[in-house]
C-alpha cells in the first residue's frame, strides 16, 4: 500500500469510500461469534420487537469497524494515531453502509506529518449512523 504524500494532499480531499454489502442476519451472527457480543437485540427478532424495534439491529461496533476499514484501506494501520466515533443512529439489518472521510486539518506533531480526518457512516437511505474522526501519519 502506498501512503499518500503529506505535500500531495490538501484540506477538503476525500479518502476512498467503502460500501458494504447489505448487512444480513449471517453477518450479525458471525460478528456475535467474533466479538463475543451476544446481545439479543442483534440476533433475536422477538426480543428486538419487545424492545420496540421492528427488527434486530446491527452492532454499533460493527459499523465502527467498517468505518475503521475505510481509513486503513487508505493508510496502513500502523499510521493511525487516533480514531474515535460517536454513534448517531441504529444500523438496521439489510442496510448498506457507505463509509467516507475527508481531510479537515494538516498538522505536524513532534516532527511527524499528520492529517485529521472527519469520518461518516451513512446508510443507503441517507441516515448517518456514525460520525467520527481519525488522525493518521503521512
C-alpha positions as CSV (number, residue, x, y, z in Angstrom):
1,X,0.0,0.0,0.0
2,X,1.3,3.4,-1.0
3,X,0.9,6.1,1.7
4,X,-0.2,9.4,0.3
5,X,2.4,12.1,0.5
6,X,1.7,14.8,3.0
7,X,2.5,17.5,0.5
8,X,0.2,15.9,-2.1
9,X,-3.0,16.1,0.0
10,X,-5.0,19.2,1.0
11,X,-7.8,20.1,3.3
12,X,-11.0,19.0,1.7
13,X,-9.6,16.0,-0.1
14,X,-11.7,12.8,0.4
15,X,-10.4,9.4,1.1
16,X,-11.8,6.5,-0.9
17,X,-15.3,5.4,0.3
18,X,-16.1,1.9,1.5
19,X,-19.5,0.5,0.8
20,X,-20.6,-2.7,2.5
21,X,-22.8,-5.5,1.2
22,X,-26.3,-5.5,2.8
23,X,-26.0,-6.4,6.5
24,X,-27.6,-9.9,6.9
25,X,-28.5,-12.0,9.9
26,X,-25.5,-14.1,9.0
27,X,-23.3,-11.0,9.2
28,X,-24.7,-10.3,12.6
29,X,-24.3,-14.0,13.8
30,X,-20.7,-14.0,12.6
31,X,-20.0,-10.7,14.4
32,X,-21.6,-12.1,17.6
33,X,-19.2,-15.0,17.5
34,X,-16.1,-13.0,16.6
35,X,-16.8,-10.2,19.1
36,X,-18.4,-12.2,21.9
37,X,-21.3,-9.7,21.9
38,X,-24.4,-11.8,22.0
39,X,-26.8,-9.1,23.0
40,X,-30.2,-10.4,21.9
41,X,-31.0,-7.1,20.2
42,X,-28.7,-8.2,17.4
43,X,-29.9,-11.8,16.9
44,X,-33.4,-12.3,18.4
45,X,-36.3,-10.8,16.5
46,X,-38.8,-11.4,19.3
47,X,-36.5,-9.7,21.8
48,X,-35.9,-6.8,19.5
49,X,-39.7,-6.4,18.9
50,X,-40.4,-6.5,22.6
51,X,-37.8,-3.6,23.0
52,X,-39.8,-1.6,20.4
53,X,-37.7,-2.2,17.4
54,X,-39.1,-3.5,14.1
55,X,-36.2,-6.0,13.6
56,X,-32.8,-6.9,15.0
57,X,-30.2,-4.1,14.7
58,X,-26.5,-4.3,13.8
59,X,-23.9,-3.9,16.4
60,X,-22.6,-0.3,16.6
61,X,-19.1,-1.7,16.8
62,X,-19.6,-3.5,13.5
63,X,-20.3,-0.2,11.8
64,X,-17.3,1.3,13.7
65,X,-15.1,-1.5,12.3
66,X,-16.4,-0.7,8.7
67,X,-15.5,2.9,9.2
68,X,-12.1,2.0,10.5
69,X,-11.6,-0.2,7.5
70,X,-12.2,2.8,5.2
71,X,-9.3,4.5,7.0
72,X,-7.0,1.5,6.8
73,X,-7.8,1.0,3.2
74,X,-6.3,4.4,2.6
75,X,-3.3,4.1,5.0
76,X,-1.8,1.1,6.8
77,X,-2.9,0.5,10.4
78,X,0.5,1.5,11.8
79,X,-0.1,5.0,10.5
80,X,-3.3,5.5,12.6
81,X,-2.6,7.8,15.6
82,X,-6.2,8.2,16.8
83,X,-9.7,7.0,16.0
84,X,-13.0,7.9,17.6
85,X,-16.7,7.8,16.8
86,X,-20.0,9.0,18.0
87,X,-23.0,6.7,17.4
88,X,-25.7,8.7,15.8
89,X,-28.4,6.2,14.8
90,X,-29.0,2.5,14.6
91,X,-28.0,0.4,11.6
92,X,-30.7,-2.0,10.6
93,X,-30.5,-5.5,9.2
94,X,-30.4,-5.3,5.4
95,X,-28.8,-1.8,5.4
96,X,-25.9,-1.0,3.1
97,X,-23.4,1.2,4.8
98,X,-21.1,3.7,3.0
99,X,-18.1,5.0,4.9
100,X,-16.4,8.2,3.9
101,X,-13.9,10.7,5.1
102,X,-12.2,13.9,4.2
103,X,-9.2,15.8,5.4
104,X,-10.1,18.6,7.7
105,X,-6.6,19.6,9.0
106,X,-3.0,19.1,8.2
107,X,-0.6,19.3,11.2
108,X,2.9,18.4,12.4
109,X,3.1,16.7,15.8
110,X,6.6,16.1,17.2
111,X,8.1,16.3,13.7
112,X,5.6,13.9,12.2
113,X,3.3,14.9,9.4
114,X,-0.3,14.1,10.1
115,X,-3.8,14.8,8.8
116,X,-7.1,14.8,10.8
117,X,-10.0,13.1,9.0
118,X,-13.7,13.8,9.6
119,X,-15.5,10.4,9.1
120,X,-19.1,9.4,8.5
121,X,-21.0,6.1,8.0
122,X,-24.3,6.5,6.2
123,X,-27.0,4.0,5.2
124,X,-28.5,3.7,1.7
125,X,-31.5,5.8,2.8
126,X,-29.2,8.7,3.9
127,X,-29.3,8.0,7.6
128,X,-26.0,9.0,9.3
129,X,-25.2,6.2,11.8
130,X,-21.7,7.2,12.9
131,X,-19.7,10.4,13.0
132,X,-16.0,10.1,13.7
133,X,-12.5,11.3,13.5
134,X,-9.1,9.8,12.8
135,X,-5.6,11.2,12.9
136,X,-3.1,9.5,10.6
137,X,0.5,10.0,9.8
138,X,1.5,10.6,6.2
